[in-house]
Amino acid sequence: MKRKIQIVLRAAFLMTMACSPMADLFAATSSADALKEAEAQAQYLCVIFYDKKESIFNDMVKQLDAYNSSLSKKAATYKVDVANESEYGFISRYGVMRAKLPLLLVFAPNGVITGGFEQTITVEQLKPSMNVSELMLKVLKPIQERKVVLVTLQNSSTINNDESWKAVTDFTSDPQYSMYTVAIKGDPSASGSKEFIKQCGLIEPIVESTVVVLLPPGSIGKILKGKITKADILSALQSCASLGGCGGGTCGPKK
């Protein structure tokens, strides 16, 4: 059965502090500046793209405000009129005009998209998009940059760690592949790794170093365990290429 890891919420159209409950970035003069400011302050950023400030826009703002009021550190918000020509680059980059407006995109502190919602949103839908583990955020960034990600799950309790990690770093440091691949290490016993492990269909406890090969937009290409080599990784990727991609689908917070 093909298995998926969900990358963004309802965003198939994508290549994809304050006293008041809604922490608008008043200092920002554009969505790009808002994103930079939110990253600098380690905040989530909610960008609402709209063409008219009508009832569905107001309802979206109201739901975001309700959820934001429950957070100890407020998510920043920024509203973008799609008719603003100065925002064209940002709008084009994220495929906004292919969506039904208003559109809410949620950006994590490291700049990755963790949620995309067209026209309507509820508090319950917002929760997973702003409660993403550090491991998942590390994985999502290169995946959304269209890179192959080799997620290595290991800790002091797993075996074949050195051989596994060497294979991964040998592959990702090879000049032929370094521009297109990223190596990420995660502790399988950490609470933040649990959802990732579950979505990969792995059985806990993980007793040997395990490498999950993720292909953009987030499909699980292969899962390699134990003593592996650089050649094993290359073979796995070649196998996926010959099949047109092994797994299909995407990785990250669930709907």
Beta strands, then each sheet from edge to edge (+ up, - down):
strand 1: 23-24
strand 2: 45-50
strand 3: 76-81
strand 4: 103-107
strand 5: 113-118
strand 6: 148-153
strand 7: 181-186
strand 8: 210-215
strand 9: 219-225
sheet 1: 1+ 3+ 2+ 4- 5+
sheet 2: 7+ 6+ 8- 9+
end
